[in-house]
Amino acid sequence: MDPISVARYGLMAASASLEASAQRTAQAGGDGSVDLASEAVTQIEAKHQFSANLGVIKVADEMWRDLLSLQDVRGKR
């Protein structure tokens, strides 16, 4: 499996986690049925997971661009 596919799956998982936590937080009625501290931690974790996976995609993109650039330079010789 290539890194971009893994990172894309990670982005989707982080997004789903954030959305579920946001829905639980929005439905909290102030009666203590939802642990807001736990939801805040879940949302922060999802944010970091999203950022990390996005970083993987950016690095992979840079690597492909550099590889194609090198290939183009060799082709012009």
N, C-alpha and C positions, 0 to 999 in steps of 0.2 A: 504494500500500500504506500502510495506516495505521500509526502509530508503535507501537501496542499489538501488532499482529501481528508487526512486526519484533522488538520486545522479547521477545515470547513465543518466537519462533524462537531468539533469542539465549540465553534462559534454557534452552531445551532443548539447544542446542549446548554451553553451558557445563556443564550437568549431565552430558551424555554424555562430555565431555572429562574431567571430574573422576572419573566412574565408571571410565572406561578406565584412567586413571592410577592410581587406587586399586587396581584389580585387578592391574595390573602390579607395583605396590609390594608388594601382599600375596603375590604369587607369587615375589617375589625370594627366592632361596635363600641369599643371602650369598656367592654365588660371583662376584659382580661382573657378572653378566649383565644387570642392570638398573642404570642410572645413577640412583641415588637423588636426587642433587642436581637433575638434570634433571626428575625426577618431582615434586620439591618445587616447582620453578619452575612447572611445568605446573599443579599444584594451586592455587598462589597466583594464577596468571593466571585460572584458571577461577573462583575465588572473586571476583576483581575484576570479571570479565565478568558474573557472575551479579548482583552488587551494582549494577553500572551499569545493566543491563537492568531490574532491579527498580525502580531510581530513575526510569527512563523511565515505567514503568507507574504509579508513584505520582504523578508530575507530571501525566500524562495524566488520571488519575482526579480529581485536584484541579481540573484545568481543566474537566472535564465537570461536576463538582459546582458550581463557581462559575458556569458558564454556565447550568446549570439553575436555580440560585438567582436569577440576574439575570432569567431568563425568568419565573420565578414572581413576582418583584417587579413586573415590568412588567405581568403579567397581572392583578394585584390593583388596579392604578390605574384 
